[in-house]
């Protein structure tokens, strides 16, 4: 059976719409509600984050081996290298200029729904943080969000983290105190992929 050129042209938009619908369906699944969490997460509204900043598997040419986390600070992207030219890509929020980590580190420890204690520098820059000097318990209002991956060098905590956020509008921007923030759904996904000891490479402009 032959198909006319007119038939192909007529059917093409429907085919493309079907592809787009499949992509949106996968993204909705990625950001669906997580009632099993200690602090249940509602589904995230996709319109809160630009499509290019949502989690997706992409082609990625790199010399870093599978299992490496690469933070491309200027691009506001984080890549978890899968190997064979592929990576899982996430949109991130990054630190303001002068507050960022650069170079190699590794994940020294991991925490679910972590507590947060501001550093001395954070309290000096913003005295409102003084009330949390004794620590803020984990939970939906905690600035570290649902998970935290603590970056170490030479056995020492760098005080930089990859962590979740309850401010999805901050993804894609430079506004944090130097840490790399991710959507709560995304940091949960990354947390499940990376064991303690995993290498992290932070690229700066």
N, C-alpha and C positions, 0 to 999 in steps of 0.2 A: 504494500500500500504506500503510495507516495504522499508526501505532505507538501502543500503549496507554500511558496514564500510568504504569501499573505497569512497563511495559517501559523507559520513559525513566528512572524512578527506579532501576530495577535496573541499568541500563547506565551511569548517571552516575558512580558510584564508579570503574568500570573506566576511563571516559574520563578522569576526573581523575587516576587512577593513571598512565594513559598519559602525561598532560602532565607529571606530576611526574617520571616516569621519563626523559622527554626532557630535562628540566632537569638532572637528575643526570647524564645521559649527556654533556651539553654541558660540565658542570663537570668531569667526569672527563677529558674531552678537554683542557680548559683547564689541568689540573694533571697531565697525563700525563708520563711520563719524557721527559727531553731528553738522549738519548745523544750528540747532536751537539755539546754544549757542551764547552768546553775542560776543564771539570771536570763530567763528566756528572751531571745531576740525576735522582734517582729520582722516580717518581710520588709526589705528595703525597697522604697519606691525608686525605680530606675531613673526617673526624671531628676533625681537629686545629684546624679553624677553623669558626666558626659560619656557617651558610648566608648570613646577611645581610652577612658580611664577605668573601664570595667574589666574584671578578670577575664582573660582569654589565652588560649594557647596560640603561639605565633612562631613564625620562622625567626631564628636568631643565630647569627653567625658569630661565634666566639671561640677563643682558644681555651676558655675555662671549662673544666670537666663537669660532667653531670653532678648535680647536688650542690653546686656553687650558687650563692645568692649574689646578684650584681645589682647594686643600687645606682641608677643613672640619675644623679641629682639634677643636672640641668634639664633633663627631659621629663622629670617628675614620674619616673617609671622604675619599677623593681622587677627583675627577672629571676626566676628560679630555673636554672639550666637543666633541661631534661636530657640533653644529648641528641646526637643525630641531627643537629641543626635546628632544634626546637627548644622552646622555653615557655614557661607559664609567665605571662606578663600581668602586672598589677599597677594600677595608678597609685601614687603616694603623695603625701604632703611632706615637705622637707623643712629644714631649719632655716631661719633667717640668716642673711649673709654674716659671716664671722662666727657663727655658732654651730658650724657643721663639722662632722668627722670626715676624714679623707684617708683613703688607702685600705689596707687589709686589716681584718679583724676576724674573730670567730665567735660563734654562739657559745657563751660560757654557761648559761643556764636558761631555763624556760619557766614560764609561770602562767597559769590560767587564772583569769580574773584577778590580776595582781594588785597589790596595794601600791600606793604611790607616795613617795616622800620627796619634796622639792629639794634641789641642791642648794648649797649656800649662795651660789651665784643667782639662782632663780629667785631666792628670797630677797637678795639685794636689789635685783632688777625690778621686782614687783612685790612690795611689802604685803600685798594681800595673801601671798603664799605662806606668810608666817604662821597663820592659823593651822597649817598642815605640817608644821615642823615635826610633829610626832607621828606623821603618816596618815594617809587617807585609805580606809579599807577598800578592797575591790568592789566593783559594782557598776551599774549602768551609768553613773555620773562620774566615775573615776576617769581622769584624762588618759590613762593607759588602756582603757577599753577592755576587750574580752581576753586578750593574750598579750604577753610581752616576751620578746627574745632579747636577752641582754648581751651586748657586744663586749668582748674581752680582747686584750692584747697582752701577751706574755704573762698570763695568769692574773692580770689586773682588770678590774671593771673600768671600762672607758667612760661610764655614765651615759652612754648613748644606747638607745633601744630601738628595735623595730616593734611597734605596738599598734593596738587598735585605737579607734577614736569614736566618740559620740558626736562628732561634728563632720558629717560627710561632705559638707560644703568646703571644708579645708583641703580636700584631696585635689592635687594639681597646683597647690600654692606653696609659697615659702613663708611660713608664719609660726613655726613651732620653735621650741628652745633647743633646736639642734637634732632632735630625734626624728626618726622616719615613721610617720603615721600612715596607717592603712585603714580601710573600711573594716569594721569588726568581722564581717563575713569573710573578708580576704585574709586577715591575719589568722583566723581560725584555720583556713585552708592551708596557708603557708606553714603554720605551726605543726600541722599534721604531717608535713612533708620533710621537715628538717630536724635531724637529731642534734643534740648538744655536740659541739665540736665542728659543726659545719662551717665552712669558710664563707666569709662575707667580704665583698669588694665594693667599696664606696667610691664612685667616680665624681669628681668635681669639675667645674668648668676650668 
